[in-house]
Amino acid sequence: MCKFNIIDKKYNYPADAKPSIDYTFSFEFKGREEYLEFRREWKERYKQLSADIRKAKNNLKNEMRSQAAEPDHEWYSVWKLEGHKLTLQEEARMMMQLVEAAKKEANRLQCITRELQLAS
């Protein structure tokens, strides 16, 4: 995958909304082809992440359904699944911020390239 670095991770605690994490990234792609390769790889990674989240949700639902039949069942495994799902969702949010930042960076590079072409 095209390399990127997380420069900053800022926790945002608005009074009227849910807390969130805002990331700042730096990218190593320098042109259109590298950006398109980055997007292809990002889509594959995000597709797998989405499937993992759906799988974790289904596992949690199935575990909760089995609870109705077994009243003495321990809740630890359910909470463990829920924690895993939340971690995947946090990663998915980070991935969405990553692709948004990548689009802005690609646009910035394209504007610079156009200006250089017009100047010559």
C-alpha positions in Angstrom: 0.0 0.0 0.0 1.1 3.5 -0.7 2.8 4.6 2.5 1.3 7.3 4.7 2.2 8.5 8.1 -0.1 9.6 10.9 1.3 12.9 12.0 -1.2 13.9 14.6 -4.0 12.2 16.5 -6.3 14.7 18.2 -9.2 13.7 20.5 -12.2 15.9 19.9 -14.8 16.2 22.7 -17.6 18.5 21.5 -20.3 19.4 24.0 -23.2 18.5 21.7 -21.9 15.5 19.9 -20.1 12.2 20.3 -16.4 12.3 20.9 -14.2 11.6 17.9 -10.6 11.3 16.9 -9.2 13.6 14.2 -6.1 12.4 12.4 -3.5 14.3 10.3 -1.7 12.4 7.6 1.3 12.8 5.3 1.5 10.8 2.0 4.3 9.6 -0.1 2.5 9.5 -3.5 3.8 12.2 -5.9 1.7 11.8 -8.9 -1.6 10.6 -10.4 -0.6 7.0 -11.0 0.7 6.6 -7.4 -2.5 8.2 -6.1 -4.7 5.8 -8.1 -2.7 2.8 -6.9 -3.2 4.1 -3.3 -7.0 4.3 -3.9 -7.1 0.8 -5.3 -5.3 -0.6 -2.3 -7.4 1.6 0.1 -10.6 0.2 -1.5 -9.5 -3.4 -1.0 -8.4 -2.8 2.6 -11.7 -0.9 3.4 -13.7 -3.7 1.8 -12.0 -6.3 4.0 -12.5 -4.1 7.1 -16.2 -3.6 6.3 -16.6 -7.4 6.0 -14.8 -7.9 9.3 -17.1 -5.4 11.0 -20.2 -7.2 9.6 -18.8 -10.5 10.8 -18.2 -9.2 14.3 -21.7 -7.7 14.4 -23.2 -11.0 13.3 -21.1 -12.9 15.9 -22.3 -10.5 18.6 -26.0 -10.9 17.5 -25.6 -14.7 17.5 -24.0 -14.7 20.9 -26.8 -12.5 22.3 -29.4 -14.8 20.8 -27.8 -17.8 22.5 -28.0 -15.9 25.8 -31.8 -16.2 25.7 -31.5 -20.0 25.7 -28.7 -20.1 28.3 -29.5 -17.9 31.3 -26.2 -18.8 33.2 -23.9 -18.1 30.3 -21.0 -15.7 31.0 -21.2 -12.3 29.4 -17.4 -11.9 29.0 -17.3 -13.3 25.4 -20.1 -10.9 24.4 -18.3 -7.9 25.7 -15.0 -9.1 24.1 -16.8 -9.3 20.7 -18.3 -5.8 21.2 -14.9 -4.4 22.1 -13.4 -5.9 18.9 -16.2 -4.5 16.8 -15.6 -1.0 18.3 -11.9 -1.3 17.5 -12.7 -2.2 13.9 -15.2 0.7 13.6 -12.5 3.1 14.9 -10.1 1.9 12.2 -12.9 2.3 9.6 -13.4 6.0 10.7 -9.6 6.5 10.5 -9.7 5.0 7.0 -12.4 7.4 5.9 -10.4 10.4 7.2 -7.4 8.9 5.4 -9.1 8.8 2.0 -10.5 12.3 2.5 -7.0 13.7 3.2 -5.6 11.7 0.3 -8.1 13.3 -2.1 -7.1 16.8 -0.8 -3.4 16.0 -1.2 -4.0 14.6 -4.8 -5.9 17.7 -5.7 -3.1 19.9 -4.3 -0.5 18.0 -6.4 -2.7 18.3 -9.5 -3.1 22.1 -9.0 0.7 22.5 -8.7 1.2 20.4 -11.8 -1.3 22.5 -13.8 0.3 25.7 -12.7 3.7 24.4 -13.7 2.3 23.4 -17.1 0.7 26.8 -17.7 3.8 28.6 -16.6 6.0 26.8 -19.2 
